[in-house]
Amino acid sequence: MATLKFPSRWPPSDPDRIQLYSMNTANGQKVSICLEEMGLDYEAHRVDFWKGEQHDADYLLINPNGKIPSLIDPQGPENKAIALMESVVILIYLADKTGTLLPTEAVQRFEHLQWLAFQAAHIGPMFGQFGHFYIYAKDKTSDAYALERYSNETRRLLQVLEDRLEGRQYIMDEFSIVDIAIQPWVLRLTDFYHATDQLNISDFERVLNWQNRLAARSGFKKGKEVCGA
């Protein structure tokens, strides 16, 4: 097994276990929910970005971008330790490691991967920008353009999900890491941004039913709270 330096600020109690460095943001919850749903043994370390801990020099060795989440698997491919950043990549890695929640057959795999890219390129950035201008920057600008733009784009993306969920229980034909990647961001619109009225969330009945169906799963319940306050 290759050696890999763990961030000294968050020493592992068992260096042979998967180490998660995260906070319970939407991006962080994706990985902790995935770990719980897959039943993997791991240690969780809270990286408090409100305190700037993501800029710790040792942490930057495993995540040069200074974001959460990150993951170290001491038992990685070919029994070599591996450190990973970017939540969607971590989800794919864990799916491949366990052989679950992501097909191996080429056509189905790429169908899943395109929806993961949809989350990473559209859902996360646009929902995040909406939240920024709706919550954090609302008293910093008198220009309504940004909030209107990101409100409209958020609703457009919700409609994409609404259309996709017609006749489906999940984003794909069965429960997968695609659902894990997207659900925390959708839930954030109501549970954290409290934007039910701003976005007319009730217009997206299938999305709400899907979100609630996933939220009732034990893995989602437990994973959502990992690395919280």
Stockholm file with secondary structure:
# STOCKHOLM 1.0

chainA/1-229         MATLKFPSRWPPSDPDRIQLYSMNTANGQKVSICLEEMGLDYEAHRVDFWKGEQHDADYLLINPNGKIPSLIDPQGPENKAIALMESVVILIYLADKTGTLLPTEAVQRFEHLQWLAFQAAHIGPMFGQFGHFYIYAKDKTSDAYALERYSNETRRLLQVLEDRLEGRQYIMDEFSIVDIAIQPWVLRLTDFYHATDQLNISDFERVLNWQNRLAARSGFKKGKEVCGA
#=GR chainA/1-229 SS CCCCCCCTTSCCSSTTSEEEEECSSHHHHHHHHHHHHHTCCEEEEECCGGGTGGGCHHHHHHCTTCCSCEEEETTCGGGCCEEEESHHHHHHHHHHHHTCSSCCSHHHHHHHHHHHHHIIIIIHHHHHHHHIIIIISTTTCCCCHHHHHHHHHHHHHHHHHHHHTTTCSSSSSSCCHHHHHHHHHHHHHHHTSCCHHHHTGGGCHHHHHHHHHHHTSHHHHHHHHTTCC
#=GC SS_cons         CCCCCCCTTSCCSSTTSEEEEECSSHHHHHHHHHHHHHTCCEEEEECCGGGTGGGCHHHHHHCTTCCSCEEEETTCGGGCCEEEESHHHHHHHHHHHHTCSSCCSHHHHHHHHHHHHHIIIIIHHHHHHHHIIIIISTTTCCCCHHHHHHHHHHHHHHHHHHHHTTTCSSSSSSCCHHHHHHHHHHHHHHHTSCCHHHHTGGGCHHHHHHHHHHHTSHHHHHHHHTTCC
//
